[in-house]
Amino acid sequence: MNKPLYEQKINLTMLTDFYEITMANGYFAKGFKDKIVYFDMFFRKVPDGGGFAIMAGVEQLVEYLNALKFTEEDIEYLRNKHIFKEEFLQYLADFKFTCDVWCVPEGTPIFPGEPLVTVKGPAIQAQFIETMVLLCINHQSLIATKTNRIVRAAQGKAVMEFGSRRAQGFDGAVYGARAAYIGGCVGTACTITDKLFGVPALGTMAHAWIQLFDTEYEAFKAYAEEYPQNCTLLVDTYNVLKSGVPNAIKVFNEVLKPMGYRPKAIRIDSGDITYLSRKARQMLDDAGYEDCQICASNSLDEYIIRDMLIQGAKVDSFGVGERLITSSSEPVFGGVYKLVAVQNDDGTIEPKIKISENVAKITTPGFKEIWRLYDRDTDKAIADVITIHGEIIDDEKPYTIFDPVNTWKKKTLTNFRAVPLRNKIFEGGQCLYNPRNLNAIRAYCSKQVETLWEEVTRFENPHSYYVDLSQDLWEIKNKMLSEKAF
């Protein structure tokens, strides 16, 4: 029997759609092995009807690209399919990644249609990595985006990621917790994510702890004796107001106070938490424990948290599980990976476009760059502009942006600064990526979200952030649409 995945050191090179291998074989056979092409990874719609998303998953993509190689077992597996040329299999056995890759940094607010990742390189290589580019960026960007919504709904109160047991697989739990930290969670219940990435591991007890003892009081007393410096008690196993909070207060008085410690918190995991938290807050205050916090959990999301706070819930922190780690309200990020240009033998770049009757699926052709324009007075983001790669936006001169569909909608900017969004992370297959501390990524994300106007960050009917095309890029796209339309 094969070892389970969690006991193996997995070579992820073969984590690819099979058509990427059959196309690679076809490219090899038809003489396109060394043809230089350009692919863009982008997404079409912000989850949950939001105004923006959060970029995440770059570090795992870099790890994958750095480790690309085909093992003897991989080659033998493909040989046994009896559809691949032996010369192609030898090419894979000698495979070396030689692409250039550009990427938006993790933690950056991102918008539909923007080329978040661009891959330039031989057709076989650039096509082959499609699945993992999408897998890494789609999953973590989805969770970071959902988390950021929940954190903003909490209005500065701490949010903890509690979803490991509801995640879709062990890697979903681990990398989901990482993405949640980028999005703004203060920590996770997933211990291994603390070990691997330094995301603070948090947690106290389950209802089973209390049920194992003869009485709730004995359970609380035993826990307080064991963890007096960090005592958080779960008070809803039997009855929050009639037994849970009174027994907690009794233990605070009889165990913690004589030891010279103050309680950290109580947690409520069921019932009408808004009502219960108000009553519990009064009971704690009356007992002299105004500093004892109240934590809420139990199938929370951004809307429930927002409504709880509007209704006066006395909650200091939130533990959010299944609806965060799975983004259950919209569990697909929807990023795609499309060919946008090929390089001719003379070195010129020929744009390519995909046209569809579904307008949202029409691609923007060419090798491109993204610029973010900020107001110099407020430091708020005004718009993003996608340009031809190498095109410069001079922020010392007036610059006119326009809606690429409703072109009569124009605005000339004067007092602004223009910042290119992407970094080159691979050149000729050599890694240029400088790993960042996860705390630094999290802080960067928070700071960048603050550059967005409130109209963009609101939950209901957010303002559509401007993502425009430069005049030159718009003309290329418009010309190709005119020529290709039937």
C-alpha positions as CSV (number, residue, x, y, z in Angstrom):
1,M,0.0,0.0,0.0
2,N,1.3,3.5,-0.8
3,K,2.0,5.8,2.1
4,P,-0.6,8.5,2.7
5,L,0.2,11.9,1.3
6,Y,0.9,13.4,4.7
7,E,3.7,10.9,5.2
8,Q,5.4,11.5,1.9
9,K,7.6,14.3,0.7
10,I,5.6,15.1,-2.3
11,N,7.0,16.2,-5.7
12,L,4.2,18.5,-6.9
13,T,5.5,18.8,-10.5
14,M,2.8,16.4,-11.6
15,L,0.0,18.3,-9.9
16,T,-1.2,19.5,-13.2
17,D,-4.2,19.1,-15.5
18,F,-3.5,16.2,-17.9
19,Y,-4.2,18.4,-20.9
20,E,-1.1,20.5,-20.0
21,I,1.0,17.4,-20.6
22,T,-0.8,16.4,-23.8
23,M,-0.4,19.9,-25.1
24,A,3.2,20.0,-24.1
25,N,3.8,16.8,-26.1
26,G,1.9,18.4,-29.0
27,Y,4.0,21.6,-28.8
28,F,7.1,19.4,-28.8
29,A,6.0,17.5,-31.8
30,K,5.0,20.5,-33.8
31,G,8.1,22.6,-33.2
32,F,6.8,24.9,-30.6
33,K,9.1,23.6,-27.8
34,D,11.2,26.8,-27.7
35,K,8.5,29.2,-28.8
36,I,8.4,32.1,-26.3
37,V,4.9,32.9,-25.1
38,Y,3.3,35.1,-22.4
39,F,0.5,34.0,-20.1
40,D,-1.5,36.1,-17.6
41,M,-3.2,34.9,-14.5
42,F,-6.2,37.2,-13.5
43,F,-9.7,36.9,-12.0
44,R,-13.0,38.2,-13.3
45,K,-15.2,38.8,-10.2
46,V,-14.6,39.7,-6.5
47,P,-16.1,37.1,-4.2
48,D,-19.2,38.0,-2.2
49,G,-19.9,41.0,-4.3
50,G,-17.0,42.8,-2.6
51,G,-15.1,45.8,-3.9
52,F,-11.7,44.3,-3.9
53,A,-9.7,41.1,-3.2
54,I,-6.4,40.4,-1.5
55,M,-3.4,38.8,-3.2
56,A,-2.0,35.8,-1.4
57,G,-0.2,32.5,-2.1
58,V,2.9,33.9,-3.9
59,E,5.4,32.2,-1.6
60,Q,3.9,28.7,-2.2
61,L,4.0,29.4,-6.0
62,V,7.7,30.3,-5.7
63,E,8.4,27.1,-3.8
64,Y,6.7,25.1,-6.5
65,L,8.6,26.8,-9.3
66,N,11.9,26.3,-7.5
67,A,11.3,22.6,-7.1
68,L,10.1,21.8,-10.7
69,K,11.6,18.5,-11.8
70,F,10.4,15.2,-13.2
71,T,11.4,12.0,-11.4
72,E,12.1,8.7,-12.9
73,E,8.7,7.5,-11.5
74,D,7.0,10.5,-13.2
75,I,8.6,9.6,-16.6
76,E,7.7,5.9,-16.2
77,Y,4.1,6.8,-15.4
78,L,3.8,8.9,-18.5
79,R,5.5,6.3,-20.6
80,N,2.9,3.8,-19.6
81,K,0.2,6.0,-21.0
82,H,1.5,5.0,-24.4
83,I,0.6,8.3,-26.0
84,F,3.8,10.4,-25.5
85,K,6.8,10.4,-27.8
86,E,10.0,9.1,-26.3
87,E,11.9,12.3,-27.3
88,F,9.3,14.3,-25.4
89,L,9.8,12.1,-22.3
90,Q,13.5,12.6,-22.5
91,Y,12.9,16.3,-22.7
92,L,11.0,16.1,-19.5
93,A,13.7,14.0,-17.8
94,D,16.2,16.8,-18.6
95,F,13.6,19.5,-17.7
96,K,14.9,22.8,-16.4
97,F,12.6,25.8,-15.7
98,T,13.8,28.9,-17.6
99,C,10.8,31.3,-17.5
100,D,10.5,34.9,-16.4
101,V,7.7,35.5,-13.9
102,W,6.2,38.8,-12.7
103,C,3.8,38.9,-9.7
104,V,1.8,41.3,-7.5
105,P,3.1,41.1,-3.9
106,E,1.1,39.2,-1.3
107,G,-1.2,41.4,0.7
108,T,-1.9,43.8,-2.1
109,P,-5.6,44.7,-2.8
110,I,-6.4,43.5,-6.3
111,F,-9.2,43.9,-8.8
112,P,-10.8,42.0,-11.7
113,G,-9.0,41.9,-15.0
114,E,-5.5,42.8,-13.7
115,P,-2.6,40.5,-14.7
116,L,-1.6,39.4,-11.2
117,V,1.0,36.9,-12.5
118,T,2.6,37.0,-15.9
119,V,4.8,34.1,-17.2
120,K,7.1,34.5,-20.1
121,G,9.0,31.5,-21.4
122,P,9.0,28.5,-23.7
123,A,5.5,27.4,-24.5
124,I,5.8,23.9,-22.9
125,Q,7.0,25.4,-19.6
126,A,4.6,28.4,-19.4
127,Q,1.6,26.2,-20.2
128,F,2.7,23.4,-17.9
129,I,2.6,25.4,-14.7
130,E,-0.9,26.7,-15.2
131,T,-2.6,24.5,-12.6
132,M,-0.3,25.3,-9.8
133,V,-0.2,29.1,-10.6
134,L,-4.0,29.0,-10.3
135,L,-4.1,26.7,-7.3
136,C,-1.7,28.7,-5.2
137,I,-3.1,32.1,-5.9
138,N,-6.8,31.2,-6.1
139,H,-7.0,29.4,-2.8
140,Q,-5.1,31.7,-0.6
141,S,-6.4,34.9,-2.2
142,L,-9.9,33.6,-1.6
143,I,-9.3,33.0,2.1
144,A,-7.4,36.2,2.6
145,T,-10.2,38.2,0.9
146,K,-12.9,36.5,3.0
147,T,-10.9,37.0,6.2
148,N,-10.4,40.7,5.5
149,R,-14.1,41.2,5.1
150,I,-14.7,39.5,8.5
151,V,-11.9,41.5,10.2
152,R,-13.3,44.7,8.9
153,A,-16.8,43.8,10.1
154,A,-15.3,43.2,13.6
155,Q,-14.4,46.9,13.8
156,G,-11.0,46.5,15.4
157,K,-11.9,43.6,17.7
158,A,-9.7,40.5,17.4
159,V,-10.6,37.7,14.9
160,M,-9.1,34.2,15.3
161,E,-9.2,31.5,12.7
162,F,-10.9,28.4,14.1
163,G,-11.6,26.4,11.0
164,S,-9.0,23.6,10.7
165,R,-11.5,20.8,11.2
166,R,-13.9,22.2,8.6
167,A,-11.2,22.9,6.0
168,Q,-11.2,21.0,2.7
169,G,-8.1,18.9,3.3
170,F,-5.1,19.3,5.5
171,D,-3.3,21.7,3.1
172,G,-6.5,23.7,3.0
173,A,-6.3,24.1,6.8
174,V,-2.6,24.9,6.8
175,Y,-2.4,27.4,3.9
176,G,-5.9,28.7,4.7
177,A,-4.7,29.7,8.2
178,R,-1.6,31.4,6.6
179,A,-3.9,33.3,4.2
180,A,-6.2,34.2,7.1
181,Y,-3.3,35.8,8.9
182,I,-2.4,37.9,5.9
183,G,-6.1,39.0,5.7
184,G,-6.0,40.2,9.3
185,C,-6.7,37.3,11.8
186,V,-4.6,37.6,15.0
187,G,-3.9,33.9,15.1
188,T,-5.2,30.4,14.4
189,A,-6.3,27.2,16.1
190,C,-4.1,25.3,13.5
191,T,-1.0,24.4,15.5
192,I,1.1,23.3,12.6
193,T,0.7,26.7,10.9
194,D,2.3,28.3,13.9
195,K,5.2,25.8,13.6
196,L,5.6,26.4,9.8
197,F,4.8,30.1,9.4
198,G,4.8,31.6,12.9
199,V,1.0,32.3,12.9
200,P,0.2,32.5,16.6
201,A,-1.5,29.3,17.8
202,L,-4.5,30.0,20.0
203,G,-7.0,27.9,21.9
204,T,-8.2,26.8,25.3
205,M,-10.8,24.0,25.8
206,A,-13.7,22.2,24.2
207,H,-16.9,21.2,25.8
208,A,-15.5,17.7,26.2
209,W,-13.1,19.1,28.9
210,I,-16.1,20.2,31.0
211,Q,-18.2,17.1,30.4
212,L,-15.3,14.9,31.5
213,F,-15.5,16.3,35.1
214,D,-18.3,15.6,37.5
215,T,-19.3,19.3,37.6
216,E,-18.7,22.4,35.6
217,Y,-17.1,24.0,38.6
218,E,-14.5,21.2,38.9
219,A,-13.7,21.5,35.2
220,F,-13.1,25.3,35.5
221,K,-11.1,24.9,38.7
222,A,-8.8,22.3,37.2
223,Y,-8.2,24.4,34.1
224,A,-7.5,27.5,36.1
225,E,-5.0,25.7,38.3
226,E,-3.2,24.4,35.2
227,Y,-3.2,27.7,33.2
228,P,-3.6,30.6,35.7
229,Q,-1.8,33.0,33.4
230,N,-4.0,32.5,30.4
231,C,-7.4,31.4,31.8
232,T,-10.2,31.4,29.3
233,L,-13.3,29.4,30.2
234,L,-16.0,28.0,27.9
235,V,-19.2,28.9,29.6
236,D,-22.0,27.4,27.4
237,T,-21.8,23.7,28.0
238,Y,-24.9,23.7,30.2
239,N,-26.3,27.1,30.8
240,V,-24.4,30.3,30.2
241,L,-26.1,32.6,32.7
242,K,-27.3,30.2,35.4
243,S,-24.2,28.1,35.7
244,G,-21.4,28.9,33.2
245,V,-20.7,32.5,34.2
246,P,-21.4,32.1,37.9
247,N,-19.0,29.1,38.1
248,A,-16.4,31.0,36.1
249,I,-16.6,33.9,38.6
250,K,-16.4,31.5,41.5
251,V,-13.2,30.0,40.1
252,F,-11.8,33.5,39.4
253,N,-12.4,34.3,43.1
254,E,-11.3,31.1,44.7
255,V,-8.4,30.0,42.4
256,L,-7.0,32.9,40.3
257,K,-7.3,35.8,42.8
258,P,-5.4,34.0,45.6
259,M,-2.7,33.2,43.1
260,G,-2.4,36.8,42.1
261,Y,-3.8,36.3,38.5
262,R,-6.7,37.9,36.6
263,P,-8.9,35.9,34.2
264,K,-8.3,36.4,30.5
265,A,-11.7,35.7,29.0
266,I,-14.9,33.6,28.9
267,R,-16.1,32.1,25.5
268,I,-19.7,31.7,24.4
269,D,-20.1,29.2,21.6
270,S,-23.9,28.8,21.3
271,G,-27.3,30.5,21.9
272,D,-28.2,34.2,21.4
273,I,-24.7,35.5,21.8
274,T,-25.6,39.1,21.6
275,Y,-28.1,38.8,24.5
276,L,-25.9,36.4,26.5
277,S,-22.8,38.6,26.1
278,R,-24.6,41.7,27.4
279,K,-25.9,39.8,30.5
280,A,-22.5,38.1,31.0
281,R,-20.7,41.4,30.8
282,Q,-22.9,42.9,33.5
283,M,-22.3,39.8,35.7
284,L,-18.5,40.0,35.2
285,D,-18.4,43.7,35.9
286,D,-20.5,43.4,39.0
287,A,-18.0,40.8,40.3
288,G,-15.1,43.1,39.7
289,Y,-13.8,41.5,36.5
290,E,-14.3,44.4,34.1
291,D,-11.0,43.3,32.4
292,C,-12.2,39.8,31.7
293,Q,-13.0,39.7,27.9
294,I,-15.8,37.9,26.2
295,C,-15.0,35.8,23.1
296,A,-17.8,34.6,20.7
297,S,-17.7,31.7,18.3
298,N,-20.3,29.5,16.5
299,S,-20.7,29.7,12.7
300,L,-19.9,33.4,12.5
301,D,-19.3,35.4,9.3
302,E,-19.0,39.1,8.5
303,Y,-22.7,39.8,8.4
304,I,-23.5,38.0,11.7
305,I,-20.6,39.8,13.4
306,R,-21.6,43.2,12.0
307,D,-25.2,42.7,13.2
308,M,-24.1,41.5,16.6
309,L,-22.1,44.7,17.1
310,I,-24.9,46.9,15.8
311,Q,-27.3,45.2,18.3
312,G,-24.9,46.0,21.2
313,A,-23.1,42.7,21.7
314,K,-20.5,43.0,24.4
315,V,-17.9,40.8,22.6
316,D,-14.2,41.6,22.6
317,S,-13.0,38.9,20.1
318,F,-14.4,36.4,17.6
319,G,-13.4,32.9,16.7
320,V,-14.5,32.2,13.1
321,G,-14.3,28.7,11.6
322,E,-16.0,27.1,8.7
323,R,-17.4,30.2,7.0
324,L,-13.9,31.6,6.9
325,I,-11.6,28.7,6.1
326,T,-13.9,27.5,3.3
327,S,-15.3,30.9,2.3
328,S,-18.6,29.0,2.2
329,S,-20.6,32.0,0.9
330,E,-18.6,31.9,-2.3
331,P,-16.0,29.2,-2.3
332,V,-14.4,29.8,-5.7
333,F,-12.0,32.6,-6.5
334,G,-12.3,32.1,-10.2
335,G,-8.8,33.1,-11.4
336,V,-7.9,32.0,-15.0
337,Y,-4.6,31.7,-16.9
338,K,-4.7,32.8,-20.5
339,L,-2.2,33.2,-23.4
340,V,-1.8,36.9,-24.2
341,A,1.2,37.2,-26.5
342,V,3.8,35.3,-28.4
343,Q,7.3,36.4,-29.4
344,N,8.2,36.3,-33.1
345,D,11.6,35.1,-34.4
346,D,12.7,38.7,-34.8
347,G,12.0,39.4,-31.1
348,T,8.8,41.4,-31.6
349,I,5.9,40.6,-29.3
350,E,2.6,39.7,-31.1
351,P,-0.5,40.3,-28.9
352,K,-3.1,37.5,-28.7
353,I,-6.7,37.9,-27.7
354,K,-9.5,35.5,-26.7
355,I,-13.0,36.7,-27.9
356,S,-16.2,35.4,-26.5
357,E,-19.9,36.2,-26.7
358,N,-19.6,36.5,-23.0
359,V,-18.0,39.9,-22.8
360,A,-16.5,39.2,-19.4
361,K,-14.4,36.4,-21.0
362,I,-12.7,38.7,-23.6
363,T,-9.1,39.0,-22.6
364,T,-6.8,42.0,-22.8
365,P,-4.0,41.2,-25.2
366,G,-0.2,41.8,-24.9
367,F,2.6,41.9,-22.4
368,K,1.4,44.3,-19.8
369,E,2.1,46.1,-16.5
370,I,-0.1,47.4,-13.8
371,W,0.2,50.9,-12.2
372,R,-1.6,52.1,-9.1
373,L,-2.3,55.9,-9.0
374,Y,-2.5,57.5,-5.6
375,D,-3.7,61.0,-4.7
376,R,-0.7,62.9,-3.2
377,D,-2.8,64.8,-0.7
378,T,-4.8,61.9,0.8
379,D,-2.6,58.9,-0.2
380,K,-5.8,57.2,-1.4
381,A,-5.8,54.9,-4.4
382,I,-7.5,56.7,-7.3
383,A,-7.3,54.0,-10.0
384,D,-5.3,51.2,-11.5
385,V,-4.0,51.5,-15.1
386,I,-2.9,48.5,-17.2
387,T,-0.3,49.5,-19.7
388,I,1.9,47.9,-22.3
389,H,5.0,46.6,-20.6
390,G,7.7,49.2,-20.8
391,E,5.2,52.1,-21.0
392,I,5.8,54.7,-18.3
393,I,3.2,56.8,-16.5
394,D,4.9,60.1,-15.7
395,D,3.3,61.4,-12.5
396,E,5.0,64.8,-13.0
397,K,2.6,65.5,-15.9
398,P,-1.2,65.4,-16.2
399,Y,-2.5,62.0,-17.1
400,T,-6.0,61.2,-18.4
401,I,-7.7,58.0,-17.4
402,F,-10.8,56.7,-19.1
403,D,-13.3,53.9,-18.8
404,P,-12.2,51.3,-21.4
405,V,-15.9,50.4,-22.2
406,N,-17.6,53.8,-21.7
407,T,-14.8,55.8,-23.2
408,W,-16.5,59.1,-22.8
409,K,-16.0,58.8,-19.0
410,K,-12.6,60.5,-18.6
411,K,-10.7,62.2,-15.8
412,T,-7.4,64.1,-16.0
413,L,-5.2,63.6,-12.9
414,T,-2.5,66.1,-11.8
415,N,-1.6,65.8,-8.2
416,F,-0.9,62.0,-8.1
417,R,1.9,59.5,-7.9
418,A,2.2,56.4,-10.0
419,V,3.5,53.1,-8.6
420,P,4.1,49.9,-10.6
421,L,2.4,47.0,-8.8
422,R,4.4,44.0,-9.8
423,N,7.8,42.6,-9.1
424,K,9.9,40.2,-11.2
425,I,10.3,37.0,-9.1
426,F,12.0,34.8,-11.7
427,E,14.4,35.6,-14.5
428,G,15.5,32.8,-16.8
429,G,14.3,30.4,-14.2
430,Q,16.5,31.9,-11.5
431,C,14.5,32.9,-8.4
432,L,14.7,36.7,-7.6
433,Y,12.0,36.5,-4.9
434,N,12.9,37.9,-1.5
435,P,10.8,36.1,1.1
436,R,9.1,38.4,3.5
437,N,8.2,37.8,7.1
438,L,4.5,36.9,7.4
439,N,4.0,39.6,10.0
440,A,5.4,42.1,7.5
441,I,3.0,40.8,4.8
442,R,0.1,41.1,7.2
443,A,1.0,44.7,8.2
444,Y,1.5,45.6,4.5
445,C,-2.0,44.3,3.7
446,S,-3.6,46.3,6.5
447,K,-1.8,49.5,5.3
448,Q,-2.7,48.9,1.7
449,V,-6.4,48.3,2.4
450,E,-6.4,51.7,4.3
451,T,-5.5,53.4,1.0
452,L,-8.9,52.4,-0.5
453,W,-11.8,54.7,-0.2
454,E,-14.7,53.6,2.1
455,E,-16.9,53.5,-0.9
456,V,-14.7,50.6,-2.2
457,T,-14.5,48.7,1.1
458,R,-18.2,48.7,2.1
459,F,-20.1,45.4,1.9
460,E,-23.3,46.5,0.1
461,N,-23.0,47.9,-3.4
462,P,-19.3,48.9,-3.2
463,H,-18.0,51.4,-5.6
464,S,-16.4,49.8,-8.7
465,Y,-12.8,50.7,-8.4
466,Y,-11.4,52.0,-11.7
467,V,-9.2,49.6,-13.6
468,D,-8.4,51.3,-16.9
469,L,-6.3,50.7,-19.9
470,S,-3.7,53.1,-21.2
471,Q,-4.6,54.7,-24.5
472,D,-2.0,52.6,-26.4
473,L,-3.2,49.3,-24.9
474,W,-6.8,50.2,-25.5
475,E,-6.1,50.9,-29.1
476,I,-4.4,47.5,-29.5
477,K,-7.3,45.7,-27.9
478,N,-9.9,47.7,-29.9
479,K,-8.1,47.1,-33.2
480,M,-7.9,43.3,-32.5
481,L,-11.6,43.1,-31.5
482,S,-12.5,44.9,-34.8
483,E,-10.3,42.6,-36.9
484,K,-11.3,39.3,-35.2
485,A,-15.1,40.0,-34.9
486,F,-17.2,38.1,-37.5
